Amino acid sequence: MLEIKDFDLIYRTEKGVMAALRKINLTINRGEVLGLVGESGCGKSSLISSILRLLPENAGVAGGEIRLGGTDMLSLSENEMRRLRGRDISIVFQNPMSALNPVLSIGRQMEDIQFRESVSRAEKRERAAAMLSEVGIPDASRRLRQHIHELSGGMRQRVAIAMALMARPSLLIADEPTTALDATLEVQIIEKLKALQEEIGCSILFITHHLGVVAELCDAVAIMYAGEVVETGSVERIFGAPRHPYTRRLIACDPAHIGDPSRVLPTIPGEVPKLYDLPGGCVFRPRCEVAVDECARTHPELYEMDAGHHAACIVARGEKS
């Protein structure tokens, strides 16, 4: 469904050219849920913006391909991209309060996004009410008359999901849709996404910091660090036998993996490198506890550790051999 090959993205800034994304290679199959995980600033949002072709003026594609269902999205005109967004590809943003219009009613917004449909406004409203019911919002007809500030956080996120799924897209991008929710609502939203994904049959690119959500919802995982994909594989492989040192440290920092009570939470030492001043060799080397001399000289590619499991680590590759 989605194929990204050797994709590079730069930002031109006052401090110089920032290599925001470098040699990104990702594949999402039809009906698959891929979890994209990494620290803040690793490039997840830049990748989303690149897929949607909603980049700022100082951004530039430096190479590579992004294909949706075989269509080269980077070669499409702006009008062609507008026809594709919201129909073949939709997105659920992290904060529905900023993603939805606070001035217009929910019903008006859900009717307006059906502008491609040659049906009456009454039928559009019926479709909107049906979709709200489908995501678990009771008394949908009354909710259509309300504004976004009149709903709870969980209700707002359900509205955002309903709007993203109105056109039954081939690919749904979910940008940390549960970050602002409490644990109970988070579980409800995850369960609803799973049910809707199975019903519609769409693929999902799920961006999150929450490893527990990835284990619950996703089929495959891609780990990002400082603008690079450093490990990919099935949920079972990534959580059961992670090969990249960053993935191991990331999982170790999950509070669910803390065995003994402690006032000090585990962390990854050091800082994420500046993208306009990247270290030579492996980008994770300054923070890695297993780095060897070759890590400073050689930039690792994604090596196949096992069938369908890849990691960009020279040390892990040596362990495999």
Secondary structure, 3 states (H helix, E strand, C coil): CEEEEEEEEEEEECCEEEEEEEEEEEEECCCCEEEEECCCCCCHHHHHHHHHCCCCCCEEEEEEEEEECCEEHHHCCHHHHHHHECCCEEEECCCHHHHCCCCCCHHHHHHHCCCCCCCCHHHHHHHHHHHHHHCCCCCHHHHCCCCHHHCCHHHHHHHHHHHHHCCCCCEEEEECCCCCCCHHHHHHHHHHHHHHHHHHCCEEEEEECCHHHHHHHCCEEEEEECCEEEEEEEHHHHHHCCCCHHHHHHHHCCHHHCCCCCCCCCCCCCCCCCCCCCCCCCCCHHHCCCCCHHHHHCCCCCEEEECCEEECCHHHHHHHC
